[in-house]
């Protein structure tokens, strides 16, 4: 029997201060996420961020939590079940979170009887703090067993036709001819970009940078989506969200652009977040609630958030194709 392992970021077990604080400590103590001296990171996370940010984050989670639980968990489980049905009984499919539960350890235990495992980090664009962290932890856990499983990893799929087409299908349901499309990607500290620092004023012009540069891959995703939608350059923008602290992050910033668009004459905006495959705090609360309020406060007239790919039929088909192509390559 073969196995498939989906891995996403993670979520608190409950929208409470205690649960969020526990989650933040695990998440932010990752040296690939906050890449400073371990002692400085410990004091920053445990005595500043976890203390002061947890109550605010708990309120944010409460605003999006459903009876079924965390949206990220709900959608991740739905995707796992749908792909499992597509692949059939001869393939065992499990889901794990990098931080929180179900853990990578738990998922690998579920797949222990599989002769090979296809791993799908659910991050379209590669970054050290996301895919890099997932793979480091995966290999550490897998290496503990006497028999180390054969692992095949689906690479970054930022421009894969199935990924692009699934986003285009979602956006078409929301986008009207007079709307402006804002493609908002998760941000990263600028120094975490592995290539030569750019001026960040436009798309990366180095075609080779897409092999390793998160920002270049984000722009490649955006261009593929906008091209498929037949949008003119003036009809869409790219920005980066979720920055933390005072350090310089990759630009432009989503919150600043949302505030500025109405003054530029853009009164109607549709926002999609193609660095996320499942709706979560960053899409539903940061963009769908706070971003929406900020846009209207700045003079906007129409604001629509496009739902993530979640477990839509087109995305399930695309993920199944990614899994099968990677499995075939490893045979």
C-alpha atoms as a printed R data frame, in Angstrom:
    type eleno elety resid chain resno       x      y       z
1   ATOM     1    CA   UNK     A     1   0.000  0.000   0.000
2   ATOM     2    CA   UNK     A     2   1.155  3.527  -0.820
3   ATOM     3    CA   UNK     A     3   0.548  6.572   1.325
4   ATOM     4    CA   UNK     A     4  -0.118 10.273   0.857
5   ATOM     5    CA   UNK     A     5   0.618 12.842   3.550
6   ATOM     6    CA   UNK     A     6  -0.791 16.359   3.417
7   ATOM     7    CA   UNK     A     7   0.923 18.889   5.698
8   ATOM     8    CA   UNK     A     8  -0.334 22.383   6.453
9   ATOM     9    CA   UNK     A     9   0.781 25.030   8.939
10  ATOM    10    CA   UNK     A    10  -1.435 24.389  11.948
11  ATOM    11    CA   UNK     A    11  -4.091 25.900  14.159
12  ATOM    12    CA   UNK     A    12  -4.851 26.208  17.866
13  ATOM    13    CA   UNK     A    13  -7.069 23.492  19.278
14  ATOM    14    CA   UNK     A    14  -9.518 26.080  20.569
15  ATOM    15    CA   UNK     A    15 -10.054 29.849  20.220
16  ATOM    16    CA   UNK     A    16  -8.955 30.467  23.793
17  ATOM    17    CA   UNK     A    17  -6.043 32.506  25.106
18  ATOM    18    CA   UNK     A    18  -4.456 29.424  26.635
19  ATOM    19    CA   UNK     A    19  -4.682 27.337  23.473
20  ATOM    20    CA   UNK     A    20  -3.530 30.193  21.232
21  ATOM    21    CA   UNK     A    21  -0.586 30.938  23.540
22  ATOM    22    CA   UNK     A    22   0.486 27.278  23.394
23  ATOM    23    CA   UNK     A    23   0.209 27.315  19.593
24  ATOM    24    CA   UNK     A    24   2.152 30.578  19.217
25  ATOM    25    CA   UNK     A    25   4.977 29.285  21.374
26  ATOM    26    CA   UNK     A    26   5.380 26.162  19.267
27  ATOM    27    CA   UNK     A    27   5.030 28.041  15.986
28  ATOM    28    CA   UNK     A    28   7.270 31.008  16.707
29  ATOM    29    CA   UNK     A    29  10.009 29.037  18.459
30  ATOM    30    CA   UNK     A    30  10.790 27.490  15.070
31  ATOM    31    CA   UNK     A    31  14.183 28.837  14.055
32  ATOM    32    CA   UNK     A    32  13.099 29.002  10.418
33  ATOM    33    CA   UNK     A    33  10.212 31.298  11.345
34  ATOM    34    CA   UNK     A    34  12.025 33.690  13.680
35  ATOM    35    CA   UNK     A    35  15.648 33.298  12.681
36  ATOM    36    CA   UNK     A    36  17.464 35.021  15.527
37  ATOM    37    CA   UNK     A    37  19.694 33.681  18.301
38  ATOM    38    CA   UNK     A    38  17.823 30.907  20.162
39  ATOM    39    CA   UNK     A    39  18.127 32.644  23.542
40  ATOM    40    CA   UNK     A    40  16.797 35.915  22.134
41  ATOM    41    CA   UNK     A    41  14.007 34.019  20.348
42  ATOM    42    CA   UNK     A    42  13.017 32.248  23.574
43  ATOM    43    CA   UNK     A    43  12.624 35.486  25.519
44  ATOM    44    CA   UNK     A    44  10.905 37.263  22.616
45  ATOM    45    CA   UNK     A    45   8.365 34.495  22.062
46  ATOM    46    CA   UNK     A    46   7.681 33.403  25.645
47  ATOM    47    CA   UNK     A    47   7.730 36.737  27.425
48  ATOM    48    CA   UNK     A    48   6.571 39.234  24.801
49  ATOM    49    CA   UNK     A    49   4.743 37.768  21.786
50  ATOM    50    CA   UNK     A    50   2.925 34.906  23.534
51  ATOM    51    CA   UNK     A    51   1.971 37.124  26.454
52  ATOM    52    CA   UNK     A    52   0.695 40.156  24.592
53  ATOM    53    CA   UNK     A    53  -0.384 38.721  21.241
54  ATOM    54    CA   UNK     A    54  -2.325 35.672  22.468
55  ATOM    55    CA   UNK     A    55  -5.404 37.576  23.760
56  ATOM    56    CA   UNK     A    56  -5.685 39.541  20.523
57  ATOM    57    CA   UNK     A    57  -5.181 36.429  18.402
58  ATOM    58    CA   UNK     A    58  -7.730 34.500  20.458
59  ATOM    59    CA   UNK     A    59 -10.360 37.162  19.744
60  ATOM    60    CA   UNK     A    60  -9.476 36.956  16.051
61  ATOM    61    CA   UNK     A    61  -9.890 33.173  16.046
62  ATOM    62    CA   UNK     A    62 -13.217 33.501  17.870
63  ATOM    63    CA   UNK     A    63 -14.497 35.706  15.036
64  ATOM    64    CA   UNK     A    64 -13.993 32.942  12.442
65  ATOM    65    CA   UNK     A    65 -14.412 29.756  14.502
66  ATOM    66    CA   UNK     A    66 -17.352 27.597  13.481
67  ATOM    67    CA   UNK     A    67 -19.277 24.846  15.224
68  ATOM    68    CA   UNK     A    68 -17.086 22.391  13.319
69  ATOM    69    CA   UNK     A    69 -13.905 24.042  14.589
70  ATOM    70    CA   UNK     A    70 -11.035 25.915  12.997
71  ATOM    71    CA   UNK     A    71 -11.671 26.636   9.284
72  ATOM    72    CA   UNK     A    72  -8.151 25.519   8.390
73  ATOM    73    CA   UNK     A    73  -8.705 22.181  10.094
74  ATOM    74    CA   UNK     A    74 -12.176 21.714   8.619
75  ATOM    75    CA   UNK     A    75 -11.027 22.397   5.055
76  ATOM    76    CA   UNK     A    76  -7.831 20.340   5.409
77  ATOM    77    CA   UNK     A    77  -9.774 17.308   6.614
78  ATOM    78    CA   UNK     A    78 -12.295 17.746   3.809
79  ATOM    79    CA   UNK     A    79  -9.500 17.825   1.221
80  ATOM    80    CA   UNK     A    80  -7.908 14.738   2.754
81  ATOM    81    CA   UNK     A    81 -11.173 12.810   2.591
82  ATOM    82    CA   UNK     A    82 -11.965 13.909  -0.970
83  ATOM    83    CA   UNK     A    83  -8.529 12.982  -2.320
84  ATOM    84    CA   UNK     A    84  -8.677  9.673  -0.458
85  ATOM    85    CA   UNK     A    85 -11.896  8.834  -2.274
86  ATOM    86    CA   UNK     A    86 -10.297  9.769  -5.599
87  ATOM    87    CA   UNK     A    87  -7.224  7.602  -5.033
88  ATOM    88    CA   UNK     A    88  -9.152  4.576  -3.813
89  ATOM    89    CA   UNK     A    89  -8.592  1.891  -1.203
90  ATOM    90    CA   UNK     A    90  -5.060  1.012  -2.295
91  ATOM    91    CA   UNK     A    91  -3.750  4.403  -1.124
92  ATOM    92    CA   UNK     A    92  -3.872  5.549   2.495
93  ATOM    93    CA   UNK     A    93  -4.180  9.335   2.935
94  ATOM    94    CA   UNK     A    94  -3.337 11.199   6.139
95  ATOM    95    CA   UNK     A    95  -3.163 14.830   7.167
96  ATOM    96    CA   UNK     A    96  -0.751 16.552   9.548
97  ATOM    97    CA   UNK     A    97  -0.002 20.020  10.824
98  ATOM    98    CA   UNK     A    98   3.504 21.396  11.242
99  ATOM    99    CA   UNK     A    99   2.448 22.908  14.557
100 ATOM   100    CA   UNK     A   100  -0.280 21.533  16.787
101 ATOM   101    CA   UNK     A   101  -2.394 18.486  16.074
102 ATOM   102    CA   UNK     A   102  -2.533 16.139  14.270
103 ATOM   103    CA   UNK     A   103   1.243 16.119  14.390
104 ATOM   104    CA   UNK     A   104   3.636 14.839  11.763
105 ATOM   105    CA   UNK     A   105   4.572 12.055  14.217
106 ATOM   106    CA   UNK     A   106   0.934 10.953  14.453
107 ATOM   107    CA   UNK     A   107   0.439 10.974  10.683
108 ATOM   108    CA   UNK     A   108   3.605  8.979   9.964
109 ATOM   109    CA   UNK     A   109   2.469  6.399  12.509
110 ATOM   110    CA   UNK     A   110  -0.802  6.076  10.593
111 ATOM   111    CA   UNK     A   111   1.179  5.506   7.380
112 ATOM   112    CA   UNK     A   112   3.747  3.111   8.850
113 ATOM   113    CA   UNK     A   113   2.590  0.182   6.715
114 ATOM   114    CA   UNK     A   114   2.992  2.122   3.430
115 ATOM   115    CA   UNK     A   115   5.866  1.146   1.154
116 ATOM   116    CA   UNK     A   116   6.263  4.733  -0.045
117 ATOM   117    CA   UNK     A   117   4.722  8.042   0.969
118 ATOM   118    CA   UNK     A   118   4.018 11.019  -1.279
119 ATOM   119    CA   UNK     A   119   4.254 14.186   0.821
120 ATOM   120    CA   UNK     A   120   2.276 17.272  -0.144
121 ATOM   121    CA   UNK     A   121   3.332 20.447   1.698
122 ATOM   122    CA   UNK     A   122   0.232 22.601   1.172
123 ATOM   123    CA   UNK     A   123   2.222 25.729   0.340
124 ATOM   124    CA   UNK     A   124   2.081 26.731  -3.340
125 ATOM   125    CA   UNK     A   125   5.259 28.846  -3.152
126 ATOM   126    CA   UNK     A   126   8.437 27.667  -1.438
127 ATOM   127    CA   UNK     A   127   9.764 29.496   1.626
128 ATOM   128    CA   UNK     A   128  12.194 28.361   4.293
129 ATOM   129    CA   UNK     A   129   9.699 29.294   7.019
130 ATOM   130    CA   UNK     A   130   6.943 27.146   5.516
131 ATOM   131    CA   UNK     A   131   7.939 24.289   3.196
132 ATOM   132    CA   UNK     A   132  11.513 24.287   4.474
133 ATOM   133    CA   UNK     A   133  10.353 23.933   8.062
134 ATOM   134    CA   UNK     A   134   7.886 21.180   7.154
135 ATOM   135    CA   UNK     A   135  10.521 19.125   5.351
136 ATOM   136    CA   UNK     A   136  13.114 19.564   8.087
137 ATOM   137    CA   UNK     A   137  10.667 18.343  10.709
138 ATOM   138    CA   UNK     A   138   9.398 15.525   8.471
139 ATOM   139    CA   UNK     A   139  12.893 14.143   7.888
140 ATOM   140    CA   UNK     A   140  13.764 14.437  11.585
141 ATOM   141    CA   UNK     A   141  10.698 12.440  12.590
142 ATOM   142    CA   UNK     A   142  10.989  9.874   9.783
143 ATOM   143    CA   UNK     A   143  14.646  9.204  10.643
144 ATOM   144    CA   UNK     A   144  13.720  7.982  14.137
145 ATOM   145    CA   UNK     A   145  12.287  4.720  12.823
146 ATOM   146    CA   UNK     A   146  14.448  1.670  12.287
147 ATOM   147    CA   UNK     A   147  13.025  1.472   8.760
148 ATOM   148    CA   UNK     A   148  12.975  4.958   7.255
149 ATOM   149    CA   UNK     A   149  10.057  5.274   4.798
150 ATOM   150    CA   UNK     A   150  10.589  6.175   1.168
151 ATOM   151    CA   UNK     A   151   9.417  9.796   0.855
152 ATOM   152    CA   UNK     A   152   8.581 11.635  -2.367
153 ATOM   153    CA   UNK     A   153   7.803 15.336  -2.006
154 ATOM   154    CA   UNK     A   154   5.511 17.284  -4.321
155 ATOM   155    CA   UNK     A   155   7.492 20.417  -5.261
156 ATOM   156    CA   UNK     A   156   6.182 23.976  -5.133
157 ATOM   157    CA   UNK     A   157   3.158 24.163  -7.426
158 ATOM   158    CA   UNK     A   158   2.865 27.965  -7.739
159 ATOM   159    CA   UNK     A   159   2.398 27.849 -11.520
160 ATOM   160    CA   UNK     A   160   0.949 24.365 -11.960
161 ATOM   161    CA   UNK     A   161  -1.990 24.540 -14.397
162 ATOM   162    CA   UNK     A   162  -4.327 22.744 -11.989
163 ATOM   163    CA   UNK     A   163  -3.538 25.198  -9.188
164 ATOM   164    CA   UNK     A   164  -3.910 28.227 -11.460
165 ATOM   165    CA   UNK     A   165  -7.133 26.978 -13.046
166 ATOM   166    CA   UNK     A   166  -8.686 26.238  -9.659
167 ATOM   167    CA   UNK     A   167  -7.974 29.792  -8.499
168 ATOM   168    CA   UNK     A   168  -9.271 31.258 -11.740
169 ATOM   169    CA   UNK     A   169 -12.513 29.326 -11.337
170 ATOM   170    CA   UNK     A   170 -12.960 30.663  -7.793
171 ATOM   171    CA   UNK     A   171 -12.187 34.258  -8.766
172 ATOM   172    CA   UNK     A   172 -14.553 34.253 -11.749
173 ATOM   173    CA   UNK     A   173 -17.503 33.791  -9.397
174 ATOM   174    CA   UNK     A   174 -16.682 37.078  -7.640
175 ATOM   175    CA   UNK     A   175 -14.969 39.301 -10.206
176 ATOM   176    CA   UNK     A   176 -17.028 41.804 -12.206
177 ATOM   177    CA   UNK     A   177 -15.721 43.844 -15.162
178 ATOM   178    CA   UNK     A   178 -15.384 47.066 -13.136
179 ATOM   179    CA   UNK     A   179 -13.570 45.410 -10.195
180 ATOM   180    CA   UNK     A   180  -9.878 45.569  -9.355
181 ATOM   181    CA   UNK     A   181  -8.269 42.240  -8.397
182 ATOM   182    CA   UNK     A   182  -5.865 42.306  -5.446
183 ATOM   183    CA   UNK     A   183  -3.764 39.170  -5.086
184 ATOM   184    CA   UNK     A   184  -2.524 39.123  -1.498
185 ATOM   185    CA   UNK     A   185   0.246 36.710  -0.517
186 ATOM   186    CA   UNK     A   186   1.638 35.912   2.901
187 ATOM   187    CA   UNK     A   187   4.679 38.036   3.620
188 ATOM   188    CA   UNK     A   188   8.191 37.168   4.744
189 ATOM   189    CA   UNK     A   189  11.012 39.174   6.314
190 ATOM   190    CA   UNK     A   190  12.990 40.664   3.449
191 ATOM   191    CA   UNK     A   191  16.242 39.087   4.629
192 ATOM   192    CA   UNK     A   192  14.764 35.600   4.232
193 ATOM   193    CA   UNK     A   193  14.826 35.928   0.455
194 ATOM   194    CA   UNK     A   194  17.721 33.715  -0.736
195 ATOM   195    CA   UNK     A   195  18.456 35.669  -3.920
196 ATOM   196    CA   UNK     A   196  20.098 39.073  -4.298
197 ATOM   197    CA   UNK     A   197  17.833 41.682  -2.644
198 ATOM   198    CA   UNK     A   198  15.693 43.539  -5.169
199 ATOM   199    CA   UNK     A   199  14.190 47.009  -4.950
200 ATOM   200    CA   UNK     A   200  10.754 45.367  -4.376
201 ATOM   201    CA   UNK     A   201   9.045 47.890  -6.658
202 ATOM   202    CA   UNK     A   202   7.779 45.339  -9.140
203 ATOM   203    CA   UNK     A   203   7.907 41.723 -10.304
204 ATOM   204    CA   UNK     A   204  11.224 39.907 -10.198
205 ATOM   205    CA   UNK     A   205  13.007 40.310 -13.535
206 ATOM   206    CA   UNK     A   206  15.409 37.410 -12.968
207 ATOM   207    CA   UNK     A   207  13.775 34.359 -14.532
208 ATOM   208    CA   UNK     A   208  16.136 32.050 -12.654
209 ATOM   209    CA   UNK     A   209  15.029 33.450  -9.293
210 ATOM   210    CA   UNK     A   210  11.803 31.456  -9.417
211 ATOM   211    CA   UNK     A   211  13.787 28.339  -8.513
212 ATOM   212    CA   UNK     A   212  14.350 29.652  -4.970
213 ATOM   213    CA   UNK     A   213  12.775 33.084  -4.472
214 ATOM   214    CA   UNK     A   214   9.421 33.159  -2.688
215 ATOM   215    CA   UNK     A   215   8.571 36.636  -3.961
216 ATOM   216    CA   UNK     A   216   9.350 35.652  -7.554
217 ATOM   217    CA   UNK     A   217   7.134 32.571  -7.245
218 ATOM   218    CA   UNK     A   218   4.292 34.710  -5.848
219 ATOM   219    CA   UNK     A   219   4.518 37.033  -8.830
220 ATOM   220    CA   UNK     A   220   4.592 34.031 -11.148
221 ATOM   221    CA   UNK     A   221   1.358 32.760  -9.554
222 ATOM   222    CA   UNK     A   222  -0.226 36.195  -9.839
223 ATOM   223    CA   UNK     A   223   0.768 36.633 -13.477
224 ATOM   224    CA   UNK     A   224  -0.552 33.192 -14.419
225 ATOM   225    CA   UNK     A   225  -3.893 33.904 -12.724
226 ATOM   226    CA   UNK     A   226  -4.253 37.400 -14.184
227 ATOM   227    CA   UNK     A   227  -3.318 36.179 -17.664
228 ATOM   228    CA   UNK     A   228  -5.902 33.393 -17.508
229 ATOM   229    CA   UNK     A   229  -8.499 35.973 -16.470
230 ATOM   230    CA   UNK     A   230  -7.503 38.206 -19.434
231 ATOM   231    CA   UNK     A   231  -6.864 41.156 -17.127
232 ATOM   232    CA   UNK     A   232  -4.964 44.255 -18.162
233 ATOM   233    CA   UNK     A   233  -2.015 45.287 -15.998
234 ATOM   234    CA   UNK     A   234  -4.038 48.136 -14.486
235 ATOM   235    CA   UNK     A   235  -6.774 45.738 -13.365
236 ATOM   236    CA   UNK     A   236  -4.762 43.780 -10.805
237 ATOM   237    CA   UNK     A   237  -2.189 44.250  -8.063
238 ATOM   238    CA   UNK     A   238   0.053 42.133  -5.850
239 ATOM   239    CA   UNK     A   239   0.753 42.732  -2.164
240 ATOM   240    CA   UNK     A   240   2.019 40.866   0.911
241 ATOM   241    CA   UNK     A   241   0.230 40.503   4.230
242 ATOM   242    CA   UNK     A   242   0.675 39.287   7.827
243 ATOM   243    CA   UNK     A   243   3.930 41.024   8.700
244 ATOM   244    CA   UNK     A   244   5.082 40.781  12.312
245 ATOM   245    CA   UNK     A   245   7.369 43.141  14.223
246 ATOM   246    CA   UNK     A   246   9.346 46.130  13.012
247 ATOM   247    CA   UNK     A   247  11.702 44.425  10.570
248 ATOM   248    CA   UNK     A   248  11.469 45.104   6.852
249 ATOM   249    CA   UNK     A   249   9.235 42.561   5.099
250 ATOM   250    CA   UNK     A   250   8.800 42.030   1.377
251 ATOM   251    CA   UNK     A   251   6.743 44.772  -0.223
252 ATOM   252    CA   UNK     A   252   4.260 46.126  -1.095
253 ATOM   253    CA   UNK     A   253   2.225 45.636   2.084
254 ATOM   254    CA   UNK     A   254  -1.403 44.555   1.709
255 ATOM   255    CA   UNK     A   255  -2.776 46.732   4.506
256 ATOM   256    CA   UNK     A   256  -1.128 49.854   3.075
257 ATOM   257    CA   UNK     A   257  -2.376 49.099  -0.431
258 ATOM   258    CA   UNK     A   258  -5.944 48.490   0.785
259 ATOM   259    CA   UNK     A   259  -5.864 51.898   2.484
260 ATOM   260    CA   UNK     A   260  -4.454 53.588  -0.629
261 ATOM   261    CA   UNK     A   261  -6.616 52.091  -3.383
262 ATOM   262    CA   UNK     A   262  -9.759 54.268  -2.889
263 ATOM   263    CA   UNK     A   263  -7.665 57.446  -3.103
264 ATOM   264    CA   UNK     A   264  -6.333 56.166  -6.447
265 ATOM   265    CA   UNK     A   265  -9.870 55.812  -7.749
266 ATOM   266    CA   UNK     A   266 -10.214 52.066  -7.082
267 ATOM   267    CA   UNK     A   267 -13.548 51.846  -5.271
268 ATOM   268    CA   UNK     A   268 -14.323 48.204  -6.015
269 ATOM   269    CA   UNK     A   269 -11.889 45.465  -5.083
270 ATOM   270    CA   UNK     A   270 -11.910 41.676  -5.113
271 ATOM   271    CA   UNK     A   271  -9.205 40.041  -2.993
272 ATOM   272    CA   UNK     A   272  -7.784 36.546  -3.454
273 ATOM   273    CA   UNK     A   273  -4.990 34.982  -1.384
274 ATOM   274    CA   UNK     A   274  -3.116 32.456  -3.579
275 ATOM   275    CA   UNK     A   275  -0.420 31.607  -1.044
276 ATOM   276    CA   UNK     A   276  -3.092 29.788   0.966
277 ATOM   277    CA   UNK     A   277  -4.970 26.721  -0.269
278 ATOM   278    CA   UNK     A   278  -7.388 26.648   2.689
279 ATOM   279    CA   UNK     A   279  -9.230 29.486   4.370
280 ATOM   280    CA   UNK     A   280  -7.760 30.383   7.737
281 ATOM   281    CA   UNK     A   281  -7.173 33.272  10.132
282 ATOM   282    CA   UNK     A   282  -5.093 35.182   7.582
283 ATOM   283    CA   UNK     A   283  -7.747 35.051   4.876
284 ATOM   284    CA   UNK     A   284 -11.027 35.174   6.801
285 ATOM   285    CA   UNK     A   285 -10.127 37.570   9.615
286 ATOM   286    CA   UNK     A   286  -7.123 39.584   8.451
287 ATOM   287    CA   UNK     A   287  -8.478 40.185   4.945
288 ATOM   288    CA   UNK     A   288 -12.167 39.307   5.115
289 ATOM   289    CA   UNK     A   289 -12.908 41.322   8.269
290 ATOM   290    CA   UNK     A   290 -10.135 43.812   9.060
291 ATOM   291    CA   UNK     A   291  -9.171 44.412   5.434
292 ATOM   292    CA   UNK     A   292 -12.790 44.909   4.460
293 ATOM   293    CA   UNK     A   293 -13.383 47.438   7.251
294 ATOM   294    CA   UNK     A   294 -10.221 49.343   6.340
295 ATOM   295    CA   UNK     A   295 -11.186 49.523   2.669
296 ATOM   296    CA   UNK     A   296 -14.636 50.945   3.412
297 ATOM   297    CA   UNK     A   297 -13.169 53.366   5.959
298 ATOM   298    CA   UNK     A   298 -10.814 54.629   3.244
299 ATOM   299    CA   UNK     A   299 -13.732 55.298   0.876
300 ATOM   300    CA   UNK     A   300 -14.168 51.983  -0.912
301 ATOM   301    CA   UNK     A   301 -17.586 50.895  -2.150
302 ATOM   302    CA   UNK     A   302 -17.319 47.169  -2.863
303 ATOM   303    CA   UNK     A   303 -15.062 44.604  -1.213
304 ATOM   304    CA   UNK     A   304 -15.242 40.877  -1.956
305 ATOM   305    CA   UNK     A   305 -13.037 38.126  -0.553
306 ATOM   306    CA   UNK     A   306 -12.555 35.096  -2.799
307 ATOM   307    CA   UNK     A   307 -12.709 31.833  -0.900
308 ATOM   308    CA   UNK     A   308  -9.588 29.678  -0.970
309 ATOM   309    CA   UNK     A   309  -9.400 26.416  -2.884
310 ATOM   310    CA   UNK     A   310 -10.374 24.399   0.207
311 ATOM   311    CA   UNK     A   311 -11.931 21.142  -1.056
312 ATOM   312    CA   UNK     A   312 -13.525 22.349  -4.282
313 ATOM   313    CA   UNK     A   313 -13.890 19.675  -6.926
314 ATOM   314    CA   UNK     A   314 -11.413 21.342  -9.285
315 ATOM   315    CA   UNK     A   315  -8.753 21.620  -6.576
316 ATOM   316    CA   UNK     A   316  -9.302 18.011  -5.475
317 ATOM   317    CA   UNK     A   317  -8.702 16.926  -9.082
318 ATOM   318    CA   UNK     A   318  -5.574 19.090  -9.296
319 ATOM   319    CA   UNK     A   319  -4.123 17.736  -6.045
320 ATOM   320    CA   UNK     A   320  -4.850 14.176  -7.141
321 ATOM   321    CA   UNK     A   321  -2.955 14.860 -10.366
322 ATOM   322    CA   UNK     A   322   0.002 16.301  -8.425
323 ATOM   323    CA   UNK     A   323   0.111 13.232  -6.187
324 ATOM   324    CA   UNK     A   324  -0.106 10.763  -9.050
325 ATOM   325    CA   UNK     A   325   2.554 12.520 -11.138
326 ATOM   326    CA   UNK     A   326   4.975 12.663  -8.199
327 ATOM   327    CA   UNK     A   327   4.326  9.031  -7.299
328 ATOM   328    CA   UNK     A   328   4.899  7.961 -10.919
329 ATOM   329    CA   UNK     A   329   8.189  9.881 -11.042
330 ATOM   330    CA   UNK     A   330   9.441  8.127  -7.904
331 ATOM   331    CA   UNK     A   331   8.604  4.612  -9.111
